[in-house]
Amino acid sequence: TAKIPMGFRMRLRGADLKVHVRTPRQHALAGLMLEKAPPDTSKYLLCPMPGLVVKINVDVGDEVQEGQALATVEAMKMENILKAERTGVVKAVKASAGASLKVDDVILEFE
């Protein structure tokens, strides 16, 4: 059993469970909350945080390898190097150096 925000994480007979402790009002409101679907990273490199694009390291048609640096985004005065999660070919570059991006904005598109 481990403490998590608003409850506990438990293992019981091989099942990994998250148990939330809520008041009746919190429980009623929780059913109305929208859950954000995880972004599709299979074909896109998405900006993980609001920031400014410092550098794009690849061009259209480039073949990229897993772990290769694709772009650099500056957020809160720190440069974050975004790397390829898998091998692929760059289909389109959707952002350029100097562009201001929000969370989940598309930077690159892969084939």
Residue pairs with C-beta under 8 A, 6 or more apart in sequence:
1 8
1 9
1 10
1 11
2 8
2 9
3 9
4 18
6 20
6 21
6 22
7 18
7 19
7 20
7 21
7 22
8 18
8 19
8 21
9 16
9 17
9 18
9 19
10 16
10 17
10 18
10 19
11 17
20 30
22 30
39 46
39 104
41 85
42 110
43 91
43 109
43 110
44 106
44 107
44 108
44 109
44 110
45 70
45 71
45 82
45 84
45 106
45 107
45 108
45 109
45 110
46 104
46 105
46 106
46 107
47 73
47 82
47 95
47 101
47 102
47 103
47 104
47 105
47 106
47 107
48 73
48 80
48 82
48 103
49 73
49 75
49 80
49 103
50 75
50 100
50 101
50 102
50 103
51 73
51 74
51 75
51 76
51 80
51 100
51 101
52 73
52 74
52 75
52 98
52 99
52 100
52 101
53 71
53 72
53 73
53 74
53 95
53 96
53 97
53 98
53 99
53 100
53 101
53 107
54 72
54 73
54 74
54 79
54 97
55 71
55 72
55 97
56 70
56 71
56 93
56 95
56 96
56 97
56 107
56 108
57 68
57 69
57 70
57 71
57 72
58 64
58 68
58 70
58 71
58 90
58 93
58 108
59 90
59 93
60 90
60 91
60 92
60 93
61 89
61 90
62 89
62 90
63 87
63 88
63 89
64 70
64 84
64 87
64 88
64 89
64 90
64 110
65 84
65 87
66 84
66 85
66 86
66 87
67 83
67 84
68 83
68 84
69 81
69 82
69 83
70 82
70 83
70 84
70 107
70 108
71 81
71 82
71 95
71 107
71 108
72 79
72 80
72 81
72 82
73 79
73 80
73 82
73 101
73 107
74 80
82 107
88 110
88 111
89 110
89 111
90 108
90 109
90 110
90 111
91 109
91 110
91 111
92 108
92 109
93 107
93 108
93 109
94 105
94 106
94 107
94 108
94 109
95 101
95 105
95 106
95 107
95 108
101 107
